[in-house]
Amino acid sequence: MTLNQLRAFLAAVRTGSFTAAAASLQMSQASVSELIRRLEEEHGLPLFTRGPRRLILATAGEELLPYAEQAVAAAESGEQALRSLRSLGGGVATFGVLRNADYYLLTNLVEQFYDAYPNVRVRLVGQNSVEVAASVAAGDLEAGLVVLPIDDAGLTVRPLLRDEVVYASADPAHLTSPITTRQLAEAELILYDAHYGWKDPTRRQLSDRAQLEGVKLEARIEVEHVEAALGLVARGIGDTFICRAVSQGLNFPAGVGTVPFAEPLYDTIALIHRESTVLSPATREIARLAREMLLSRRRRLPA
């Protein structure tokens, strides 16, 4: 069974005759008849009842029809994807990005992609990794960057970059030595990503540690954005934890310092997409650029 046979079969179904099918395929009537005859002979079943005016689907033809449509549609989609890849002259790149993407690559990623492919529309959705993973799994986004751990059922996960998580405070007395989990449980914590709370991947890691220590972590104040949390930390209202990329940002508040955790803690950034799916050329390209940027940043980070 070949694609040419299936295309001839579908054209005959659509037009109702071998002659009309041949015209739609720009082939001779004899060629279309031969393709369908061989298909029938391969399986020993008639696909059509030859009526005086119009071809009528036989039982075998009715059974084959939906599979033929799927096979030909898939082949045509593949051909379109390859043609688009050569030029990337259109389409939409849908990509999920972690909440703190600005501290890693977001601006440069959009700029480089737009410079290379100005006719491609870009849809970057910046959410917590919990929601990015759920959106990719549901098919609302094609791919995305997340911080691990996530619920990865149905997803392919490729870790790219590890960034240390550190404790941040405006009180020098809180920064004299690495922070233990028990000290963290006693701290006045100001945490961000309030909407996702302890589902947030970084918080999940710390919550698991606290559970093993027999203590519980609680936030005194929760806000939505890391910048808001750091603003409160700078006023001496409490402390927080952040990744190194945030602490090295240009807008990191003066007067706030950091120390590592006594047991080092890391955010692992990973690229995800649905298992057994083919990304569109545009999304595949923006994912490639994101991966290259993160790997380049990894080489620049101190060991």
C-alpha positions as CSV (number, residue, x, y, z in Angstrom):
1,M,0.0,0.0,0.0
2,T,1.6,3.3,-1.2
3,L,0.7,6.9,-0.8
4,N,0.1,7.2,-4.5
5,Q,-2.4,4.3,-4.3
6,L,-4.1,6.0,-1.4
7,R,-4.2,9.4,-3.2
8,A,-5.7,7.8,-6.2
9,F,-8.3,6.0,-4.0
10,L,-9.3,9.2,-2.3
11,A,-9.5,11.1,-5.5
12,A,-11.8,8.4,-6.9
13,V,-14.0,8.6,-3.8
14,R,-14.1,12.4,-4.0
15,T,-14.9,12.6,-7.8
16,G,-16.9,9.4,-8.3
17,S,-15.0,8.2,-11.4
18,F,-11.5,7.2,-12.4
19,T,-11.6,9.8,-15.3
20,A,-12.3,12.7,-13.0
21,A,-9.9,11.4,-10.4
22,A,-7.2,11.3,-13.1
23,A,-7.9,14.9,-14.1
24,S,-7.7,16.1,-10.5
25,L,-4.4,14.3,-10.0
26,Q,-3.0,15.3,-13.4
27,M,-2.5,11.7,-14.3
28,S,-3.9,9.4,-17.1
29,Q,-7.1,7.5,-16.4
30,A,-5.2,4.3,-17.0
31,S,-2.6,5.1,-14.3
32,V,-5.3,5.8,-11.7
33,S,-7.2,2.6,-12.6
34,E,-3.9,0.6,-12.4
35,L,-3.0,2.1,-8.9
36,I,-6.4,1.1,-7.5
37,R,-6.4,-2.3,-9.2
38,R,-3.1,-3.1,-7.6
39,L,-4.4,-2.0,-4.2
40,E,-7.4,-4.3,-4.6
41,E,-5.2,-7.2,-5.7
42,E,-2.8,-6.8,-2.8
43,H,-5.7,-7.4,-0.4
44,G,-8.0,-9.5,-2.5
45,L,-10.9,-7.2,-1.9
46,P,-12.9,-4.8,-4.2
47,L,-12.8,-1.2,-3.0
48,F,-15.5,0.1,-5.4
49,T,-18.7,-1.2,-7.0
50,R,-18.5,0.0,-10.6
51,G,-21.9,1.6,-11.3
52,P,-23.0,2.9,-14.7
53,R,-22.6,6.5,-13.8
54,R,-20.6,6.7,-10.6
55,L,-18.2,4.6,-8.4
56,I,-19.8,3.3,-5.2
57,L,-17.7,2.4,-2.2
58,A,-17.7,-1.3,-1.4
59,T,-17.4,-2.4,2.2
60,A,-13.6,-2.7,2.0
61,G,-13.5,0.9,0.6
62,E,-15.6,2.2,3.5
63,E,-13.2,0.5,6.0
64,L,-10.1,1.9,4.2
65,L,-11.4,5.5,3.8
66,P,-10.7,7.0,7.2
67,Y,-7.2,5.4,7.3
68,A,-6.4,6.6,3.8
69,E,-7.5,10.1,4.8
70,Q,-5.3,10.1,7.9
71,A,-2.2,8.7,6.0
72,V,-2.4,11.2,3.2
73,A,-3.1,14.1,5.5
74,A,-0.1,13.2,7.7
75,A,2.1,12.9,4.6
76,E,1.0,16.3,3.3
77,S,1.6,17.9,6.8
78,G,5.1,16.4,6.8
79,E,5.8,17.8,3.4
80,Q,4.5,21.2,4.5
81,A,6.6,21.1,7.6
82,L,9.7,20.4,5.5
83,R,8.9,23.2,3.1
84,S,8.3,25.6,5.9
85,L,11.6,24.6,7.5
86,R,13.6,25.7,4.5
87,S,12.3,29.2,4.7
88,L,10.4,29.7,8.0
89,G,8.4,32.2,6.1
90,G,5.3,32.0,8.2
91,G,3.5,30.2,11.0
92,V,3.4,30.7,14.7
93,A,6.0,29.6,17.4
94,T,4.2,28.8,20.6
95,F,6.6,28.4,23.5
96,G,6.2,28.4,27.3
97,V,8.8,30.2,29.4
98,L,9.5,30.0,33.1
99,R,8.5,33.0,35.3
100,N,12.1,34.3,35.7
101,A,13.0,33.9,32.0
102,D,14.0,37.5,31.7
103,Y,17.0,36.8,34.0
104,Y,18.2,34.1,31.6
105,L,17.4,34.8,28.0
106,L,13.9,36.0,27.1
107,T,14.7,39.4,25.6
108,N,17.7,38.0,23.5
109,L,15.6,35.0,22.5
110,V,12.8,37.1,21.0
111,E,15.2,39.5,19.4
112,Q,17.4,36.8,17.7
113,F,14.4,34.9,16.5
114,Y,12.6,38.0,15.1
115,D,15.8,39.1,13.3
116,A,16.1,35.8,11.6
117,Y,12.5,35.1,10.9
118,P,10.5,38.4,10.8
119,N,7.5,36.7,9.1
120,V,6.9,34.2,11.9
121,R,4.6,35.2,14.7
122,V,5.8,34.4,18.3
123,R,3.6,33.5,21.2
124,L,5.6,33.2,24.4
125,V,3.6,32.4,27.5
126,G,5.4,33.2,30.8
127,Q,4.0,31.3,33.7
128,N,5.1,29.2,36.6
129,S,6.6,26.0,35.5
130,V,3.6,24.1,37.0
131,E,1.3,25.7,34.4
132,V,3.8,25.6,31.5
133,A,4.1,21.8,32.0
134,A,0.3,21.4,32.2
135,S,-0.2,23.5,29.1
136,V,2.4,21.5,27.1
137,A,0.9,18.2,28.2
138,A,-2.6,19.4,27.2
139,G,-1.4,20.6,23.8
140,D,-2.1,24.3,24.4
141,L,1.6,25.0,24.0
142,E,4.0,23.0,21.8
143,A,7.1,23.2,24.0
144,G,8.5,25.2,26.9
145,L,11.1,25.8,29.5
146,V,10.5,24.8,33.1
147,V,12.2,24.4,36.4
148,L,12.2,20.9,37.7
149,P,10.6,19.0,39.3
150,I,7.3,18.9,37.4
151,D,4.6,16.3,36.8
152,D,6.1,14.9,33.6
153,A,3.4,12.3,32.5
154,G,3.3,12.4,28.7
155,L,6.2,14.7,28.4
156,T,9.8,14.5,27.1
157,V,12.1,16.3,29.5
158,R,15.6,17.5,28.6
159,P,17.6,19.2,31.4
160,L,19.7,22.1,30.2
161,L,21.0,24.3,33.0
162,R,21.5,24.1,36.7
163,D,21.3,27.4,38.7
164,E,22.0,27.6,42.4
165,V,19.3,28.7,44.8
166,V,20.5,31.1,47.5
167,Y,19.0,32.8,50.6
168,A,18.6,36.6,50.4
169,S,18.4,39.0,53.3
170,A,19.0,42.7,54.1
171,D,20.2,41.7,57.6
172,P,23.9,40.9,57.7
173,A,23.4,38.8,60.8
174,H,21.4,36.4,58.7
175,L,24.2,36.0,56.2
176,T,27.1,34.9,58.3
177,S,27.0,31.3,57.3
178,P,25.1,28.9,54.9
179,I,21.4,28.4,55.8
180,T,20.2,25.1,57.2
181,T,16.7,23.8,56.6
182,R,15.9,24.3,60.3
183,Q,17.0,27.9,60.2
184,L,14.8,28.4,57.1
185,A,11.8,27.1,59.0
186,E,12.4,29.7,61.7
187,A,12.9,32.6,59.3
188,E,10.4,35.3,58.5
189,L,9.9,34.3,54.8
190,I,8.6,36.5,52.0
191,L,7.9,34.3,49.0
192,Y,6.8,35.0,45.5
193,D,4.6,33.0,43.0
194,A,1.8,33.2,45.5
195,H,-0.7,31.8,43.0
196,Y,1.1,28.5,42.8
197,G,2.3,28.4,46.4
198,W,4.0,25.1,47.4
199,K,3.4,23.6,44.0
200,D,6.2,25.8,42.7
201,P,9.2,23.5,41.9
202,T,11.7,25.4,44.1
203,R,9.4,25.4,47.0
204,R,8.7,21.7,46.5
205,Q,12.3,20.9,46.8
206,L,12.6,22.9,50.1
207,S,9.3,21.5,51.4
208,D,10.6,17.9,50.9
209,R,13.8,18.8,52.8
210,A,11.8,20.3,55.6
211,Q,9.6,17.2,55.8
212,L,12.7,15.0,56.2
213,E,13.9,17.3,59.0
214,G,10.6,17.1,60.7
215,V,9.9,20.9,60.4
216,K,7.5,22.9,58.3
217,L,8.1,25.9,56.1
218,E,5.6,28.8,56.1
219,A,5.6,32.2,54.4
220,R,4.9,35.3,56.4
221,I,4.1,37.2,53.2
222,E,3.4,35.9,49.7
223,V,3.5,38.0,46.6
224,E,3.3,37.2,43.0
225,H,6.5,38.6,41.6
226,V,10.1,38.1,42.7
227,E,10.8,41.8,42.3
228,A,8.0,42.6,44.8
229,A,9.4,40.0,47.3
230,L,12.9,41.5,47.0
231,G,11.6,45.0,47.5
232,L,10.1,43.9,50.8
233,V,13.3,42.1,51.7
234,A,15.3,45.3,51.0
235,R,13.0,47.1,53.6
236,G,14.0,44.5,56.2
237,I,10.5,43.0,56.5
238,G,11.7,39.5,56.0
239,D,14.0,37.2,53.9
240,T,13.5,35.1,50.8
241,F,15.3,32.6,48.5
242,I,16.1,33.2,44.8
243,C,18.2,31.7,42.1
244,R,21.7,33.1,41.3
245,A,20.5,34.6,38.0
246,V,18.1,36.9,39.9
247,S,20.8,37.9,42.4
248,Q,23.1,38.8,39.5
249,G,20.4,40.9,37.7
250,L,20.9,44.6,37.1
251,N,17.9,45.5,39.3
252,F,18.9,43.4,42.3
253,P,18.3,45.8,45.3
254,A,21.3,47.4,47.0
255,G,21.7,46.3,50.6
256,V,20.4,42.8,50.0
257,G,23.0,40.0,50.3
258,T,22.9,36.3,49.7
259,V,24.4,33.1,51.2
260,P,24.0,29.5,49.9
261,F,22.2,26.7,51.6
262,A,24.2,24.5,53.9
263,E,23.0,21.6,51.7
264,P,23.4,23.2,48.2
265,L,20.1,23.6,46.4
266,Y,19.7,24.0,42.6
267,D,17.0,25.0,40.1
268,T,17.3,22.7,37.1
269,I,15.9,24.3,33.9
270,A,14.7,21.8,31.3
271,L,13.2,21.9,27.8
272,I,9.9,19.9,27.5
273,H,7.5,18.9,24.8
274,R,4.8,16.2,24.4
275,E,6.0,12.7,23.8
276,S,5.6,11.3,20.3
277,T,4.8,14.7,18.7
278,V,6.5,16.6,16.0
279,L,7.1,20.3,16.7
280,S,6.2,22.8,14.1
281,P,9.3,24.3,12.3
282,A,8.8,27.7,14.0
283,T,8.5,26.2,17.5
284,R,11.4,23.8,16.9
285,E,13.6,26.7,15.9
286,I,12.8,28.9,18.9
287,A,13.4,25.9,21.1
288,R,16.8,25.3,19.5
289,L,17.7,29.0,20.1
290,A,16.6,28.8,23.7
291,R,18.6,25.6,24.2
292,E,21.7,27.2,22.7
293,M,21.4,30.3,24.8
294,L,21.0,28.3,28.1
295,L,23.9,26.1,27.3
296,S,26.0,29.1,26.5
297,R,25.0,30.6,29.9
298,R,25.9,27.4,31.6
299,R,29.4,27.6,30.2
300,R,29.7,31.1,31.7
301,L,28.4,30.3,35.2
302,P,31.0,29.7,37.9
303,A,31.4,26.1,38.9
